[in-house]
Amino acid sequence: MCEKARVIVRMLQGCNSMTKLRKIHSHVITNGLHHDPSIFDNLLRFCAVSVAGSLSHALLLFQHYDSDPSTTAWNYLLRGFSVSSTPLSSLLFYNQMLLSSSSSSSRPDIYTFSFALKACEKLRSVPKCREIHGSVIRSGFHTDAIVSTSLVRCYSATGDIDIAFPVFDEMPVRDLVSWNAMISCLSHAGLDHQALRMYKRMENEGVCIDGYTIVALLSSCAHVSALNMGVMLHRKACDIRCDGSVYVGNALIDMYAKSGSLDKAVSVFSGMRKRDVSTWNSMIIGYGVHGYGTEAISFFRKMVAFGVRPNAITFLGLLLGCSHQGLVKEGAEHFKMMSSEFCLSPNVKHYGCMVDLYGRAGELDKALEMIHVSSCHEDPVLWRTLLGSCKIHRNLELGEVAMKKLVQLKAFNAGDYVLMTSIYSAANDAQGFASMRKLIRSHDLRTVPGWSWIEIGDQVHKFVVDDKTHPESALIYSELQEIVRRATLAGYKPDDTNVTGPGLSDRCLGSAFHSEKLAIAYGLMRTPAGTALRITKNLRVCRDCHSFTKCVSEAFNREIIVRDRVRFHHFAGGRCSCNDYW
C-alpha cells in the first residue's frame, strides 16, 4: 500500500459524517485509488455499518466496484442490511456472495453466517434459517460460539425452541453471551420456568451472570410471580453493581409489581438516579393491575410534572387502574386527554379498557357505543369484553347481541359459550341454556384448563382443578377439608349462583377443589404462620373462590395475594383490596 493510500485509510478511520466521507471519496477518485481493496473496504465499512453512514451510498459503492469484493466487504454489507428496515436485502446479498464464491477468493466466514442469521431472525424465516444451518455444518463452523449463538437466537425467534436447545447443548464452549441468548429466548417465548431452570444450570457450571442475564431472568420471574427468585436476583444485581442500570431498575420494578410486592417496586423507583418513560410506565401499570387507579393517576401527574412525555403504554396503565377501581369519570377524561393533549391514537387495547370500564360499572349502553365509535369495532376482543360485562350484570338482551357478533366474526370460542350459558342460567332461560349446552357438546368445545401456582422457597408448585398429581396430594386434600371447616366458621358459604355444568372449566363452581384452593392449602401447610401466600392463576378468580379466600385470610390470619388473569387481589382480615368490584 502506498503512502497516499495509508493516509486515506487513516482519514476514513476517523471519519464521522457522510459529508466528510464524500470529500474523502472524491479525493480517492481523483488520485486513482478507487481500486485499492483496503480503501474500498473502509469506505464501505463507514457507509454500511456506522450510525452516521448511508446504506444507499454503500450499495452504490458496492455496485461500482469492478474487482472481486473481499469477504470483509461482503460482511459489511450483510451486517448493515441485517439490522436495517430491509433485512431481506441482507439475505439477497448472502445468496449473491455464495454464487460468486465459486469463482472468487471470498468465502463465507463466521461473521457472514452470523449476519445472515440475524436477518433471518428479524424475518422469522424458518426455511432460510435451516438452509444456513446446513451451510454452517458443511463449512465446519457449527462448533463456533458466535455462529451457534446466532443459530439459537434465530431458531428461538422462529419458534423452533426444540432445535435451539440441541444447538446450545452441542456447543463445546458456552460463553456468557450464549447463556444470555438462551435464557432471553426462553423468556421471550413464554417458557419462563425453563428460563429459570437454565439459570440454575448456568450457576452449576460456574458461569457468572451480568446485567443482561438479570433483566431476562427478572422478566420470567415477573411472569410467574417468582418473588423469592426475584429478590435473590436483586441481591445479585447489587453484588455485581449493575443495579444502577435503568434497564435493571425497570425490570426490578416490573418484577416486584407483578409479584404482588408494590411497596418494593416503589422503593426501587425511589432509589433510581436515572429514569426513562418505561420506568414511569412500569409503576403506573403496577398500580393499575393492583386496582389502585387513584394512585396511578397521581403518579401520572408526577410524570408529566417531571417533563416525561407519556406514550400509549402509559395510558393503558391508567385506564386499567380506572377500570379496576370503577373510576368511570376519570377514565373517560384520560381517554380523551390521550388524543387531545398528547396526540396519541388509541388502539384496540385502549378501547378494550374503555369497554371494560363502562361494562364493569353497569353502563352497558356506553360500552356498546364505545365499540361502535372505535376504529376497531370488528375486533372480537371488544365484543368478548362486552359479553363478560353482560354476565356480571345479567343482561341477556345485550349478551345475545355480543354473542351473535362473535359468531358473525367467526371468532367465538368455548369460553364465549360458557359465558353465554351462564347468562341464560342466571335469567332462568331454560331454552337458551339448553341450546348453548347442545352447541358445546356438538362442537366438542373445551375451555382453557385452569391452573394456579404458588412459590415455596425457590420451587414453584402448579395445580389444576381436582389435581391428584402432586406428590403430597393426599395430605393437601386432608388439609383442605380442615381449611374449608375453619373458613365456614369464619362465614364462608359456597357460591353456586353461576354454575354452568360440570367439566366446562376451572371456573365451574360446583367443585370445592379449584386450583387456587389447592395452592392455598399447600401454602398453609408448607409456610410458617403469618407468612403471606402469593398465588398466580391463568383465569379470572371465580366468586366462590373469592369468598373462600376472604374467609381463609380471616380464619388463619394470613395475607393472601392472588394474581388472576386481569388483576391482583390482596386478601387480609376477611376483606379484599378489590372491595368485591372485579
C-alpha positions in Angstrom: 0.0 0.0 0.0 1.4 3.4 -1.0 1.7 6.3 1.4 -1.3 8.2 0.0 -3.4 5.1 0.4 -2.3 4.8 4.1 -3.2 8.4 4.8 -6.6 8.0 3.2 -7.3 4.8 5.3 -6.4 6.8 8.4 -8.7 9.6 7.4 -11.6 7.1 6.8 -11.0 5.5 10.2 -11.5 9.0 11.8 -14.5 9.9 9.6 -17.7 10.8 11.4 -20.1 12.1 8.8 -21.3 11.4 5.2 -20.2 15.0 4.2 -16.6 14.2 5.2 -16.8 10.8 3.6 -17.9 12.2 0.2 -14.9 14.6 0.3 -12.5 11.8 1.0 -14.2 9.6 -1.6 -13.7 12.4 -4.3 -10.1 12.6 -3.2 -9.8 8.8 -3.7 -11.2 9.0 -7.2 -9.1 12.0 -8.3 -6.0 10.2 -7.1 -6.9 6.9 -8.9 -7.1 4.9 -5.7 -10.7 3.7 -6.0 -9.4 0.2 -7.0 -7.5 -0.2 -3.7 -9.1 -3.0 -1.7 -8.3 -1.6 1.7 -9.7 1.9 0.8 -12.8 0.3 -0.7 -13.4 -1.8 2.5 -13.0 1.2 4.7 -15.4 3.3 2.6 -17.9 0.5 2.6 -17.5 0.0 6.4 -18.4 3.5 7.2 -21.4 3.7 4.8 -22.8 0.3 5.8 -22.0 0.0 9.5 -21.7 3.5 11.0 -24.7 5.1 12.6 -23.8 8.2 10.5 -23.5 6.2 7.3 -25.8 5.6 4.4 -26.8 2.1 3.1 -27.9 3.6 -0.2 -24.3 5.0 -0.7 -22.9 1.7 0.4 -24.9 0.0 -2.2 -23.7 2.5 -4.8 -20.1 1.9 -3.8 -20.5 -1.9 -4.0 -22.2 -1.9 -7.4 -19.5 0.2 -9.0 -16.6 -1.7 -7.6 -15.0 -3.6 -10.5 -12.9 -6.1 -8.6 -13.9 -9.1 -6.6 -15.1 -7.9 -3.1 -13.4 -9.4 -0.1 -15.2 -11.5 2.5 -14.9 -8.4 4.8 -16.6 -6.2 2.2 -19.5 -8.7 1.8 -19.8 -8.9 5.6 -20.1 -5.1 6.0 -23.0 -5.1 3.5 -24.7 -8.1 5.2 -24.2 -6.5 8.6 -25.7 -3.2 7.6 -28.8 -4.6 6.0 -29.3 -7.2 8.7 -30.1 -4.5 11.3 -31.9 -2.2 8.8 -35.6 -2.0 8.0 -35.0 -4.2 5.0 -33.2 -7.3 6.3 -34.3 -9.3 3.2 -31.6 -7.4 1.3 -29.0 -8.9 3.6 -30.2 -12.4 2.6 -30.2 -11.5 -1.1 -26.5 -10.4 -0.8 -25.8 -13.5 1.2 -27.1 -15.6 -1.8 -25.2 -13.5 -4.2 -22.0 -14.0 -2.2 -22.4 -17.8 -2.2 -22.9 -17.7 -6.0 -19.8 -15.6 -6.6 -17.6 -17.5 -4.1 -17.1 -20.4 -6.5 -15.2 -18.0 -8.9 -13.6 -15.7 -6.3 -11.5 -15.9 -3.2 -14.3 -14.6 -0.9 -15.7 -17.4 1.2 -18.4 -17.1 4.0 -16.9 -16.9 7.5 -18.3 -16.9 11.0 -19.4 -13.3 10.6 -21.1 -13.9 7.3 -23.3 -16.6 8.8 -23.9 -14.6 12.0 -25.2 -11.6 10.0 -27.3 -13.7 7.7 -28.9 -15.4 10.7 -29.6 -12.0 12.2 -31.6 -11.1 9.1 -33.4 -14.5 9.3 -34.2 -13.8 12.9 -35.8 -10.4 12.0 -37.7 -12.0 9.1 -38.8 -15.1 11.1 -37.8 -17.2 8.1 -37.7 -20.9 9.2 -36.6 -22.4 5.8 -33.8 -19.9 5.3 -32.6 -20.5 8.9 -32.4 -24.2 8.3 -30.7 -23.7 5.0 -28.0 -21.5 6.6 -27.6 -24.1 9.4 -26.8 -26.7 6.8 -24.2 -24.4 5.2 -22.7 -23.8 8.7 -22.3 -27.5 9.3 -20.8 -28.1 5.8 -18.3 -25.2 6.4 -17.3 -26.6 9.8 -18.4 -23.6 11.8 -21.1 -25.4 13.8 -18.8 -25.5 16.9 -18.1 -21.8 16.8 -19.7 -19.9 19.8 -20.7 -16.8 17.7 -22.4 -18.8 15.0 -24.1 -21.2 17.4 -25.4 -18.3 19.5 -26.8 -16.7 16.3 -28.5 -20.1 15.4 -30.0 -20.2 18.9 -31.4 -16.7 18.6 -32.7 -17.4 15.1 -34.4 -20.7 15.9 -35.9 -19.2 19.0 -37.3 -16.2 17.1 -39.0 -18.6 14.6 -40.5 -20.6 17.4 -38.2 -23.6 16.9 -37.1 -23.9 20.6 -36.8 -27.6 20.2 -34.0 -27.1 17.7 -32.4 -24.2 19.6 -31.8 -26.5 22.6 -29.7 -29.1 20.9 -27.7 -26.4 19.1 -27.0 -24.8 22.5 -26.2 -28.2 24.2 -23.8 -29.2 21.5 -21.7 -26.1 21.8 -18.2 -27.2 23.0 -17.7 -23.9 24.8 -20.6 -21.7 26.0 -19.7 -18.2 26.9 -21.9 -15.7 28.8 -23.3 -14.3 25.6 -24.5 -17.8 24.6 -26.2 -18.4 28.0 -27.8 -14.9 27.9 -29.1 -15.7 24.4 -30.7 -19.0 25.5 -32.2 -17.5 28.7 -33.5 -14.5 26.8 -35.0 -16.6 24.1 -36.8 -18.9 26.6 -38.2 -15.8 28.4 -39.5 -14.2 25.2 -41.1 -17.5 24.2 -43.0 -17.5 27.5 -41.1 -20.6 28.7 -40.4 -18.9 32.0 -39.9 -21.9 34.2 -37.4 -23.3 31.7 -35.6 -19.9 31.7 -35.3 -20.1 35.5 -34.1 -23.7 35.3 -31.5 -22.7 32.7 -30.1 -20.1 35.2 -29.7 -22.9 37.8 -27.8 -24.9 35.2 -25.7 -21.9 34.3 -24.9 -21.4 38.0 -23.9 -25.1 38.4 -21.4 -24.7 35.5 -19.8 -21.7 37.3 -20.7 -19.1 34.7 -21.0 -15.6 36.2 -24.1 -13.5 35.3 -24.3 -9.9 34.1 -27.0 -7.2 33.8 -28.4 -8.8 30.6 -28.9 -12.1 32.4 -30.6 -10.5 35.3 -33.0 -8.5 33.1 -34.1 -11.6 31.2 -34.5 -13.6 34.4 -36.4 -10.9 36.1 -38.8 -10.8 33.2 -39.5 -14.6 33.7 -39.8 -14.0 37.5 -42.5 -11.3 36.8 -44.5 -13.6 34.5 -44.7 -16.4 37.0 -44.7 -14.3 40.2 -41.5 -15.9 41.4 -40.8 -13.3 44.1 -38.2 -15.3 46.1 -36.1 -15.8 43.0 -36.6 -12.1 42.0 -35.4 -11.0 45.5 -32.3 -13.2 45.1 -31.6 -11.7 41.6 -32.0 -8.2 43.1 -29.2 -9.1 45.6 -27.1 -10.4 42.8 -27.6 -7.2 40.9 -26.3 -5.3 43.9 -23.3 -7.6 44.3 -22.2 -7.1 40.7 -23.1 -3.4 40.8 -25.5 -3.3 37.9 -28.5 -2.3 40.0 -27.9 1.3 38.9 -28.7 0.4 35.3 -32.0 1.9 34.2 -32.8 -1.5 32.4 -32.2 -3.5 35.6 -34.2 -1.0 37.6 -37.1 -1.1 35.2 -37.0 -5.0 35.3 -37.0 -4.9 39.1 -40.0 -2.6 39.3 -41.9 -4.8 36.8 -41.0 -8.0 38.8 -41.9 -6.6 42.2 -45.2 -5.1 40.9 -46.2 -8.3 39.1 -45.3 -10.5 42.1 -47.6 -8.5 44.3 -45.0 -6.5 46.2 -45.9 -3.0 45.1 -44.1 -1.4 48.1 -40.8 -2.9 47.0 -41.5 -1.6 43.4 -42.0 1.9 44.8 -38.7 1.5 46.8 -36.7 0.6 43.7 -38.3 3.5 41.8 -37.4 6.0 44.6 -33.8 4.8 44.6 -33.2 5.1 40.9 -31.0 8.0 39.9 -31.9 7.8 36.2 -35.4 7.0 34.9 -37.0 6.8 31.5 -40.6 6.6 30.2 -40.5 2.8 30.8 -39.7 3.4 34.5 -42.8 5.5 35.0 -44.9 3.2 32.9 -43.9 0.2 35.0 -45.1 2.0 38.1 -48.3 3.2 36.5 -49.2 -0.3 35.1 -48.2 -1.7 38.5 -50.7 0.5 40.3 -53.3 -0.3 37.5 -53.2 -4.1 37.8 -53.4 -3.9 41.6 -56.6 -1.8 41.2 -55.1 1.4 42.6 -56.5 3.8 39.9 -56.2 6.9 42.1 -52.5 6.2 42.8 -51.9 5.6 39.1 -53.5 8.9 38.2 -51.4 10.7 40.9 -48.2 9.0 39.5 -49.1 10.1 36.0 -49.4 13.7 37.1 -45.9 13.5 38.7 -44.6 12.0 35.5 -45.9 14.9 33.4 -44.7 17.4 36.0 -41.1 15.9 35.7 -41.3 16.6 31.9 -41.6 13.0 30.9 -43.8 12.6 27.9 -46.3 9.7 28.3 -46.9 7.2 25.5 -49.7 4.7 24.6 -48.5 2.3 27.3 -48.8 5.0 30.0 -52.5 5.5 29.2 -53.1 1.7 29.1 -51.9 1.5 32.7 -54.1 4.5 33.6 -57.2 3.0 32.0 -56.6 -0.4 33.7 -56.4 1.3 37.1 -59.6 3.3 36.4 -61.4 0.2 35.2 -60.4 -1.9 38.2 -61.4 0.8 40.7 -64.6 1.9 39.0 -63.3 5.4 38.2 -65.6 5.9 35.2 -65.4 9.7 35.0 -61.6 9.8 35.5 -61.1 7.0 32.9 -63.1 8.8 30.3 -61.2 12.1 31.0 -57.8 10.4 30.5 -59.0 8.6 27.4 -59.9 11.9 25.8 -56.7 13.5 27.1 -54.7 10.8 25.2 -55.6 12.3 21.8 -56.4 15.9 22.7 -53.3 16.8 24.7 -50.7 14.2 23.7 -51.8 13.4 20.1 -51.8 9.7 20.7 -54.2 7.4 18.8 -55.9 4.8 20.9 -55.6 1.2 19.8 -57.7 -1.9 20.5 -56.3 -2.3 24.0 -57.3 1.2 25.0 -60.8 0.8 23.5 -61.0 -2.6 25.3 -60.2 -0.9 28.6 -63.0 1.7 28.0 -65.5 -1.1 27.1 -64.4 -2.9 30.3 -64.6 0.4 32.4 -68.2 1.1 31.3 -69.2 -2.5 31.4 -68.0 -3.2 34.9 -69.8 -0.1 36.1 -73.0 -1.3 34.6 -73.1 1.4 31.9 -73.5 -1.2 29.1 -75.1 1.1 26.6 -72.0 3.3 26.8 -69.8 0.2 26.4 -71.7 -0.7 23.3 -71.4 2.9 22.0 -67.6 2.8 22.6 -67.3 -0.3 20.4 -69.3 1.4 17.6 -67.3 4.6 17.6 -63.9 2.8 17.8 -61.7 2.3 14.8 -61.6 -1.4 15.6 -65.3 -2.2 16.0 -64.9 -5.5 14.2 -62.3 -6.8 16.7 -63.6 -9.8 18.7 -61.8 -8.7 21.9 -64.2 -5.7 22.3 -67.3 -7.9 21.9 -65.9 -10.6 24.2 -65.2 -7.9 26.8 -68.8 -6.7 26.5 -70.1 -10.3 26.8 -68.2 -10.6 30.1 -69.8 -7.4 31.4 -73.2 -8.8 30.4 -72.6 -11.9 32.5 -71.7 -9.7 35.5 -74.8 -7.6 35.2 -77.1 -10.4 33.9 -78.1 -8.5 30.8 -79.4 -11.2 28.5 -80.5 -9.0 25.6 -77.1 -7.3 25.1 -75.3 -10.6 25.8 -77.1 -12.1 22.9 -76.1 -9.2 20.7 -72.4 -9.6 21.7 -72.5 -13.4 21.1 -74.2 -13.0 17.8 -71.5 -10.6 16.7 -68.7 -13.1 17.8 -70.4 -15.8 15.8 -70.7 -13.4 12.8 -67.0 -12.6 13.0 -66.2 -16.4 13.3 -64.2 -15.6 16.4 -66.1 -17.4 19.1 -64.5 -19.9 21.4 -65.5 -22.3 24.2 -65.2 -19.6 26.8 -67.8 -17.4 25.0 -70.3 -20.2 25.0 -69.6 -20.8 28.8 -70.3 -17.1 29.4 -73.5 -17.1 27.4 -74.6 -20.3 29.2 -74.1 -18.5 32.5 -76.2 -15.6 31.3 -79.0 -17.9 30.2 -78.8 -19.7 33.5 -79.0 -16.5 35.6 -82.0 -15.4 33.5 -83.7 -18.8 34.1 -83.9 -19.1 30.3 -84.1 -22.9 30.0 -84.4 -22.9 26.2 -81.3 -20.7 25.8 -79.3 -22.7 28.4 -80.2 -26.0 26.6 -79.2 -24.6 23.2 -75.8 -23.4 24.4 -75.1 -26.8 26.2 -76.1 -28.6 23.0 -73.7 -26.4 20.9 -70.9 -27.0 23.4 -71.4 -30.8 23.2 -71.9 -30.9 19.4 -68.7 -28.9 18.7 -66.8 -30.7 21.4 -65.7 -27.3 22.8 -63.2 -27.2 25.6 -62.1 -24.2 27.6 -58.6 -23.4 28.6 -57.7 -25.6 31.6 -57.4 -23.5 34.7 -54.2 -23.7 36.8 -52.7 -21.9 39.8 -49.2 -21.9 41.1 -47.5 -20.9 44.4 -43.8 -20.3 45.1 -42.5 -22.1 48.2 -38.8 -21.3 48.7 -37.2 -21.5 45.3 -39.7 -24.0 44.0 -42.9 -23.2 42.0 -45.8 -25.7 42.6 -48.5 -25.9 40.0 -52.1 -27.2 40.5 -55.1 -27.8 38.3 -58.7 -28.3 39.3 -59.2 -31.5 41.3 -55.4 -32.2 40.9 -54.1 -35.5 42.2 -50.6 -35.4 40.6 -48.8 -33.6 43.4 -46.5 -35.9 45.5 -48.3 -34.7 48.6 -51.7 -34.8 47.1 -53.3 -36.9 49.9 -52.0 -34.6 52.6 -53.2 -31.5 50.6 -56.8 -32.8 50.4 -56.8 -33.7 54.0 -55.6 -30.2 54.9 -58.1 -28.7 52.6 -61.0 -30.3 54.4 -59.9 -28.7 57.7 -59.4 -25.3 55.9 -62.9 -25.4 54.5 -64.2 -26.2 58.0 -62.4 -23.2 59.6 -63.4 -20.9 56.6 -67.0 -21.9 57.1 -66.8 -20.9 60.8 -65.5 -17.6 59.6 -68.5 -17.1 57.3 -67.7 -18.9 54.1 -70.8 -20.2 52.2 -70.2 -22.0 48.8 -71.4 -19.8 46.0 -73.1 -21.8 43.2 -75.1 -19.0 41.6 -73.2 -19.2 38.3 -72.9 -23.0 37.9 -72.8 -23.8 34.2 -72.5 -27.5 34.4 -69.7 -30.0 35.2 -66.5 -30.3 33.2 -66.6 -26.9 31.4 -63.6 -25.2 33.1 -61.8 -24.4 36.3 -64.4 -21.7 36.8 -67.2 -24.1 37.3 -68.3 -23.5 40.9 -69.6 -27.0 41.7 -66.2 -28.3 42.8 -64.7 -27.5 46.2 -61.2 -28.2 44.8 -60.4 -25.4 42.4 -56.7 -24.9 41.6 -56.3 -21.9 43.9 -57.9 -23.7 46.8 -55.3 -26.5 46.4 -52.5 -23.9 46.2 -53.8 -22.2 49.3 -53.9 -25.5 51.2 -50.3 -26.3 50.2 -49.1 -22.8 51.1 -50.7 -23.1 54.6 -49.1 -26.5 55.0 -45.6 -25.5 54.0 -45.1 -21.9 55.3 -44.7 -20.6 58.8 -47.7 -18.9 60.5 -48.0 -15.3 59.4 -46.3 -15.8 56.1 -48.0 -14.1 53.1 -49.2 -16.5 50.4 -48.7 -15.4 46.8 -50.7 -17.3 44.1 -50.9 -16.8 40.4 -53.6 -18.2 38.2 -54.4 -18.1 34.5 -58.2 -17.4 34.7 -60.3 -14.8 36.4 -60.9 -15.8 40.0 -64.5 -17.1 40.5 -66.9 -15.7 43.1 -66.8 -18.9 45.2 -63.0 -18.9 45.4 -63.0 -15.1 46.1 -65.4 -15.6 49.0 -63.4 -18.7 50.2 -60.1 -16.8 50.2 -61.5 -13.9 52.1 -62.7 -16.2 54.9 -59.4 -18.1 54.9 -57.4 -14.9 55.3 -59.5 -14.2 58.4 -59.6 -17.7 59.8 -55.8 -18.2 59.5 -54.7 -14.6 60.0 -52.8 -14.7 56.7 -52.3 -12.2 53.9 -53.1 -13.9 50.6 -52.2 -12.2 47.3 -53.8 -13.7 44.2 -52.9 -12.6 40.7 -55.5 -13.7 38.3 -55.8 -13.1 34.5 -56.7 -9.4 34.8 -55.6 -8.0 38.2 -54.3 -8.6 41.8 -56.5 -9.3 44.8 -55.0 -8.6 48.2 -56.9 -10.6 50.9 -56.4 -9.8 54.6 -58.7 -9.9 57.6 -61.7 -11.2 55.7 -61.5 -8.4 53.1 -60.2 -8.0 49.6 -58.5 -4.9 48.1 -60.9 -5.0 45.1 -63.9 -4.3 47.5 -65.7 -7.1 45.6 -65.5 -5.0 42.4 -63.8 -7.1 39.8 
